[in-house]
Amino acid sequence: MITLLSRWLIPNRDQISDPQVRQRYGVLCGAVGIGLNLLLFAGKFFAGAVSGSIAITADAFNNLSDAGSSLVTIVGFRLAGQKPDPAHPFGHGRMEYLSGLAVSMLILLMGIELAKSSVDKIFHPEPVEFSWLTASILAVSILVKCYMAIYNRSVGNKIQSAAMKATAADSLSDALSTLAVLLATLAGYWFHIQIDGWAGAAVACFILYTGYRAAKDTISPLLGQAPDPELVREIAQTVLEFPPVSSIHDMIVHDYGPGRMMISLHAEVPADGDLVELHDTIDLAEQALQKKFHCDAVIHMDPIATNDQEVLHMRGKMAQLVQVIDRRITIHDFRMVSGPTHTNLIFDAACPFDLKLTDGEVREKVEEIVALLEGDYRAVVTVDRIYASGERQ
């Protein structure tokens, strides 16, 4: 159904990088979700009232909250699709993450309420009236929720939407919780075992876990998570396709919401090259990044000596020596400045964030290593951290 509706309602539906296309997908899935969840709520509320089952009634209100979640998703996509303005020059894309977080909070709230009701039913059990109409309503609900989980997951993966993936997880948890309610109802009918409260408690635990996972997936990009290493490698390879760029470092990928990204990095170029030609090359590299990744890109040129054999030899030697401290440490911006009494080796040491040594301790260890070299060398080291794993090429 979603595929058919998208053909009718979403022009250029395969251009996923277009924020307008992503917005229309989100609104469409949200609207379908509202309609289906309201129908499920009506059916389950009727079944719960007829049977007297707290688990079925709680499951009905869970579907009502899902309709609210779908409404939140629609609002989130609408707000995320707003154009940049002076107060938000990078757009409103993170509203999509906030809507996903709101959905996860609703999931957690429903889990808590269901747990409270289930515990009360465990201590004060009541017989549940069984009917095949009730069982049929629950079975149909399971099928509908599985369908919703499939299309939300499919669209979420297609447009890389944390909010849609959170909704898919919620739909799957609903299907499993309704299955538990159905099994409890059948157990009461066939075996005269009153496990309605226990089934509700099991469902509540699963819903709480689903809410936790959904919240984790949306909070991480809001806090500023590290970019995907594969994305980092693709960015590096794209820039290195433009000689005479020899290496890149200090890459930072800013995420302002799906389809809204800014990339900044440093590119090493020959110090003796023609400045105008190098500038044109960097411009072309920035344009290639913008076209390939639909982002804003800023590249800073770092001139390095490429024909001075002494500098090249010492740079290679220092690159090996710093790995005695930790094999993941790399160096860049290497220069040699000779004076009347000693030669300064000036460079940056890039360290991973999980390195246990402090910047000061790294600096001291590098200075100790340089002091042991033949000749009168001094280390002038700037320690920085690697924001994008796999950036060194």
C-alpha positions as CSV (number, residue, x, y, z in Angstrom):
1,M,0.0,0.0,0.0
2,I,2.8,2.4,0.9
3,T,4.6,1.7,-2.4
4,L,1.4,2.3,-4.4
5,L,0.6,5.6,-2.5
6,S,4.1,6.8,-2.8
7,R,3.8,6.5,-6.6
8,W,0.7,8.7,-6.6
9,L,1.7,11.2,-3.9
10,I,5.5,11.6,-4.0
11,P,7.0,13.1,-7.2
12,N,10.6,12.0,-7.9
13,R,10.2,9.5,-5.1
14,D,13.6,7.9,-5.8
15,Q,15.5,11.2,-5.1
16,I,16.0,10.4,-1.4
17,S,18.7,13.1,-0.9
18,D,16.0,15.7,-1.6
19,P,14.7,16.9,1.8
20,Q,11.2,17.5,0.3
21,V,11.0,13.8,-0.8
22,R,12.1,12.6,2.6
23,Q,9.5,14.9,4.2
24,R,6.7,13.5,2.0
25,Y,7.7,9.9,2.8
26,G,7.6,10.7,6.5
27,V,4.2,12.4,6.3
28,L,2.7,9.6,4.2
29,C,3.9,6.8,6.6
30,G,2.7,8.9,9.6
31,A,-0.8,9.4,8.1
32,V,-1.2,5.7,7.3
33,G,0.0,4.9,10.8
34,I,-2.6,7.2,12.4
35,G,-5.4,5.6,10.4
36,L,-4.4,2.0,11.1
37,N,-3.7,2.6,14.8
38,L,-7.1,4.2,15.4
39,L,-8.8,1.2,13.8
40,L,-6.8,-1.2,16.0
41,F,-7.6,0.9,19.1
42,A,-11.3,0.7,18.3
43,G,-11.2,-3.0,17.8
44,K,-9.1,-3.9,20.8
45,F,-11.0,-1.5,23.1
46,F,-14.2,-3.3,22.1
47,A,-12.6,-6.7,22.7
48,G,-11.2,-5.7,26.0
49,A,-14.5,-4.3,27.2
50,V,-16.3,-7.5,26.2
51,S,-13.7,-9.9,27.7
52,G,-12.7,-7.9,30.8
53,S,-9.0,-8.4,30.0
54,I,-6.7,-5.7,31.3
55,A,-4.0,-6.9,28.9
56,I,-6.3,-6.4,25.8
57,T,-7.5,-3.0,27.1
58,A,-3.9,-1.9,27.8
59,D,-2.9,-3.1,24.3
60,A,-5.7,-1.0,22.9
61,F,-4.4,2.2,24.6
62,N,-1.0,1.2,23.4
63,N,-2.3,1.5,19.8
64,L,-3.9,4.9,20.7
65,S,-0.5,6.1,21.9
66,D,1.0,4.8,18.6
67,A,-1.5,7.0,16.7
68,G,-0.1,9.9,18.8
69,S,3.4,8.8,17.9
70,S,2.6,8.8,14.2
71,L,1.2,12.4,14.6
72,V,4.5,13.4,16.3
73,T,6.4,11.8,13.4
74,I,4.4,13.9,10.9
75,V,5.0,17.1,12.9
76,G,8.7,16.2,13.1
77,F,9.1,15.7,9.4
78,R,7.1,18.9,8.6
79,L,9.3,20.9,11.0
80,A,12.5,19.2,9.7
81,G,11.5,20.2,6.1
82,Q,11.5,23.9,6.8
83,K,14.1,25.9,4.9
84,P,17.1,27.4,6.6
85,D,16.6,30.9,8.2
86,P,18.9,33.5,9.8
87,A,18.4,31.8,13.2
88,H,19.0,28.3,11.9
89,P,21.3,28.6,8.9
90,F,21.8,24.9,8.7
91,G,18.1,24.1,8.5
92,H,15.9,22.2,10.9
93,G,16.8,18.6,10.1
94,R,17.5,17.7,13.7
95,M,13.8,18.1,14.4
96,E,13.5,14.6,12.9
97,Y,15.7,13.2,15.6
98,L,13.7,15.1,18.2
99,S,10.5,13.5,16.9
100,G,12.1,10.1,17.1
101,L,13.1,10.8,20.7
102,A,9.5,11.9,21.5
103,V,8.2,8.6,20.0
104,S,10.6,6.6,22.2
105,M,9.5,8.6,25.3
106,L,5.9,7.7,24.5
107,I,6.9,4.0,24.2
108,L,8.6,4.1,27.6
109,L,5.6,5.9,29.2
110,M,3.2,3.3,27.8
111,G,5.5,0.5,29.1
112,I,5.5,2.0,32.6
113,E,1.7,2.3,32.6
114,L,1.2,-1.2,31.3
115,A,3.6,-2.6,33.9
116,K,1.6,-0.9,36.7
117,S,-1.7,-2.2,35.4
118,S,-0.2,-5.7,35.0
119,V,1.2,-5.9,38.5
120,D,-2.2,-4.9,39.9
121,K,-3.8,-7.7,37.8
122,I,-1.2,-10.2,39.1
123,F,-2.2,-9.5,42.7
124,H,-5.9,-9.2,42.0
125,P,-6.6,-11.7,39.2
126,E,-10.0,-11.8,37.5
127,P,-11.4,-14.3,35.0
128,V,-11.2,-13.3,31.4
129,E,-14.2,-13.9,29.1
130,F,-13.1,-15.6,25.9
131,S,-14.7,-15.3,22.5
132,W,-13.5,-16.2,19.0
133,L,-14.3,-12.6,18.0
134,T,-11.8,-11.3,20.5
135,A,-9.2,-13.8,19.4
136,S,-9.8,-12.8,15.7
137,I,-9.4,-9.1,16.5
138,L,-6.1,-9.8,18.2
139,A,-4.9,-12.0,15.3
140,V,-5.7,-9.4,12.7
141,S,-4.0,-6.8,14.9
142,I,-0.8,-8.8,14.9
143,L,-0.8,-9.0,11.1
144,V,-1.4,-5.3,10.7
145,K,1.3,-4.4,13.1
146,C,3.8,-6.7,11.3
147,Y,2.9,-5.0,8.1
148,M,3.5,-1.6,9.7
149,A,6.8,-2.7,11.1
150,I,7.9,-3.9,7.7
151,Y,6.9,-0.7,5.8
152,N,8.3,1.6,8.5
153,R,11.6,-0.3,8.6
154,S,11.8,-0.3,4.8
155,V,11.1,3.4,4.4
156,G,13.4,4.2,7.4
157,N,16.3,2.4,5.8
158,K,15.5,3.9,2.4
159,I,15.6,7.5,3.6
160,Q,17.9,6.9,6.6
161,S,15.4,8.2,9.2
162,A,15.9,7.5,12.9
163,A,12.3,8.5,13.5
164,M,10.9,5.9,11.0
165,K,13.2,3.2,12.5
166,A,11.9,4.0,16.0
167,T,8.3,3.7,14.7
168,A,9.2,0.4,13.1
169,A,10.6,-0.9,16.4
170,D,7.5,0.3,18.2
171,S,5.3,-1.6,15.6
172,L,7.2,-4.8,16.1
173,S,7.0,-4.6,19.9
174,D,3.2,-4.1,19.5
175,A,2.9,-7.2,17.4
176,L,4.8,-9.3,19.9
177,S,2.9,-7.8,22.8
178,T,-0.4,-8.5,21.1
179,L,0.8,-12.1,20.4
180,A,1.5,-12.5,24.2
181,V,-2.0,-11.2,25.0
182,L,-3.5,-13.6,22.5
183,L,-1.6,-16.6,23.9
184,A,-2.6,-15.6,27.4
185,T,-6.2,-15.4,26.4
186,L,-6.1,-18.8,24.7
187,A,-4.3,-20.3,27.8
188,G,-7.1,-19.1,30.0
189,Y,-9.7,-20.5,27.7
190,W,-8.1,-23.9,27.1
191,F,-6.2,-24.6,30.3
192,H,-8.1,-22.3,32.7
193,I,-4.9,-20.6,33.7
194,Q,-5.2,-16.9,34.7
195,I,-2.0,-15.4,33.3
196,D,-3.5,-12.3,32.0
197,G,-1.5,-10.1,34.4
198,W,1.8,-12.0,33.8
199,A,1.3,-11.6,30.0
200,G,0.8,-7.9,30.5
201,A,4.0,-7.7,32.6
202,A,6.0,-9.5,29.9
203,V,4.7,-7.2,27.3
204,A,5.5,-4.2,29.4
205,C,9.2,-5.4,29.8
206,F,9.5,-5.8,26.0
207,I,8.0,-2.4,25.4
208,L,10.3,-0.7,27.9
209,Y,13.3,-2.4,26.2
210,T,12.1,-1.3,22.7
211,G,11.7,2.3,24.0
212,Y,15.2,2.3,25.4
213,R,16.7,1.1,22.1
214,A,14.7,3.7,20.2
215,A,15.8,6.5,22.5
216,K,19.4,5.4,22.2
217,D,19.3,5.5,18.4
218,T,17.9,9.1,18.4
219,I,19.9,10.5,21.3
220,S,23.2,9.5,19.8
221,P,23.0,11.8,16.7
222,L,21.6,14.6,18.8
223,L,24.7,14.5,21.0
224,G,27.0,14.4,18.0
225,Q,28.1,10.8,17.2
226,A,31.2,9.9,15.2
227,P,30.6,9.5,11.5
228,D,30.4,6.1,9.9
229,P,34.0,4.9,9.1
230,E,32.8,3.9,5.6
231,L,31.6,7.5,5.0
232,V,34.9,8.8,6.2
233,R,36.8,6.6,3.8
234,E,34.6,7.6,0.9
235,I,35.2,11.3,1.7
236,A,39.0,10.8,1.9
237,Q,39.0,8.8,-1.4
238,T,37.0,11.6,-3.1
239,V,39.5,14.3,-2.0
240,L,42.6,12.2,-2.8
241,E,41.4,11.8,-6.4
242,F,42.6,15.4,-7.0
243,P,46.4,15.5,-7.2
244,P,48.5,17.0,-5.9
245,V,46.6,16.4,-2.6
246,S,48.8,13.8,-0.9
247,S,47.0,13.3,2.4
248,I,44.2,14.5,4.5
249,H,43.6,15.0,8.3
250,D,41.6,16.8,10.9
251,M,38.3,15.7,9.2
252,I,35.1,16.7,11.0
253,V,31.6,15.7,9.8
254,H,28.8,17.8,11.2
255,D,25.4,16.2,11.2
256,Y,22.5,18.7,11.1
257,G,19.9,16.0,10.3
258,P,19.4,13.4,7.6
259,G,20.5,14.9,4.3
260,R,22.0,17.9,6.0
261,M,25.8,17.5,6.5
262,M,28.8,19.7,6.6
263,I,32.4,18.4,6.1
264,S,35.6,20.2,7.0
265,L,39.1,18.8,6.6
266,H,42.7,19.7,6.0
267,A,44.4,18.6,2.8
268,E,48.2,18.4,2.4
269,V,49.6,19.9,-0.8
270,P,53.2,20.7,-2.0
271,A,54.6,23.8,-0.4
272,D,56.4,24.7,-3.7
273,G,53.3,24.4,-5.8
274,D,51.5,27.2,-7.7
275,L,49.2,28.8,-5.2
276,V,46.5,29.7,-7.7
277,E,46.5,26.2,-9.2
278,L,46.3,24.6,-5.8
279,H,43.4,26.8,-4.8
280,D,41.5,25.7,-8.0
281,T,42.2,22.1,-7.2
282,I,40.8,22.5,-3.6
283,D,37.8,24.2,-5.1
284,L,37.2,21.3,-7.4
285,A,37.6,18.8,-4.5
286,E,35.0,20.8,-2.4
287,Q,32.6,20.7,-5.4
288,A,33.0,17.0,-5.8
289,L,32.2,16.4,-2.1
290,Q,29.1,18.7,-2.4
291,K,27.9,16.8,-5.4
292,K,28.5,13.3,-4.1
293,F,27.4,13.7,-0.5
294,H,24.9,16.6,-0.9
295,C,26.7,18.6,1.8
296,D,28.6,21.8,2.5
297,A,32.3,21.3,2.3
298,V,35.3,23.3,3.5
299,I,38.9,22.2,2.8
300,H,41.9,23.9,4.4
301,M,45.2,23.7,2.5
302,D,48.3,22.6,4.5
303,P,51.6,23.1,2.6
304,I,54.2,20.5,3.2
305,A,57.7,19.9,1.8
306,T,57.7,17.2,-0.9
307,N,61.1,17.6,-2.4
308,D,63.3,18.0,0.7
309,Q,64.7,14.6,1.3
310,E,65.9,15.4,4.8
311,V,62.4,16.5,5.9
312,L,60.8,13.5,4.2
313,H,63.2,11.1,5.9
314,M,62.7,12.7,9.3
315,R,58.9,12.8,8.9
316,G,58.8,9.1,8.1
317,K,61.0,8.3,11.1
318,M,58.8,10.3,13.5
319,A,55.7,8.7,12.0
320,Q,57.1,5.3,13.1
321,L,58.5,6.5,16.4
322,V,55.2,8.0,17.7
323,Q,53.6,4.6,17.2
324,V,55.7,3.2,20.0
325,I,53.4,5.2,22.3
326,D,50.3,3.9,20.5
327,R,50.0,2.3,17.1
328,R,47.0,4.5,16.3
329,I,48.8,7.8,16.6
330,T,49.6,9.6,13.4
331,I,51.4,12.9,12.6
332,H,50.7,15.7,10.1
333,D,51.8,19.3,9.3
334,F,55.5,18.2,9.8
335,R,58.1,20.9,9.5
336,M,61.8,21.4,10.4
337,V,63.1,24.7,11.5
338,S,66.9,24.9,12.0
339,G,68.5,27.3,14.4
340,P,72.1,28.0,15.7
341,T,71.8,25.6,18.6
342,H,69.2,23.0,17.6
343,T,66.5,22.0,15.1
344,N,62.8,22.1,15.9
345,L,60.7,19.3,14.7
346,I,57.2,20.8,14.5
347,F,54.2,18.7,13.9
348,D,50.7,17.6,15.1
349,A,50.1,14.3,16.7
350,A,46.6,12.9,16.1
351,C,45.4,10.6,18.9
352,P,42.2,8.6,19.2
353,F,39.7,9.8,21.9
354,D,40.0,6.5,23.8
355,L,43.7,6.9,24.3
356,K,44.2,6.8,28.1
357,L,47.1,9.2,28.0
358,T,46.4,12.9,28.4
359,D,47.5,15.4,25.8
360,G,50.3,16.5,28.2
361,E,51.5,12.9,28.7
362,V,51.5,12.3,24.9
363,R,53.5,15.5,24.4
364,E,56.1,14.5,27.1
365,K,56.6,11.0,25.6
366,V,57.1,12.5,22.1
367,E,59.6,14.9,23.5
368,E,61.5,12.1,25.3
369,I,61.6,10.1,22.0
370,V,63.0,13.1,20.0
371,A,65.6,13.8,22.7
372,L,67.1,10.4,22.1
373,L,67.7,11.0,18.3
374,E,71.1,11.6,17.0
375,G,71.7,15.3,16.6
376,D,70.2,18.2,18.5
377,Y,66.5,18.0,17.9
378,R,63.6,19.4,19.9
379,A,60.0,18.5,19.5
380,V,57.3,21.2,19.2
381,V,54.2,19.0,19.3
382,T,50.5,19.9,19.1
383,V,48.3,17.0,20.3
384,D,44.8,16.8,18.7
385,R,42.1,14.2,18.6
386,I,40.8,12.1,15.7
387,Y,37.1,13.1,15.2
388,A,36.6,10.7,12.2
389,S,38.0,7.2,12.5
390,G,39.8,6.1,9.3
391,E,40.4,9.6,7.9
392,R,44.2,9.1,7.4
393,Q,44.9,8.0,3.8
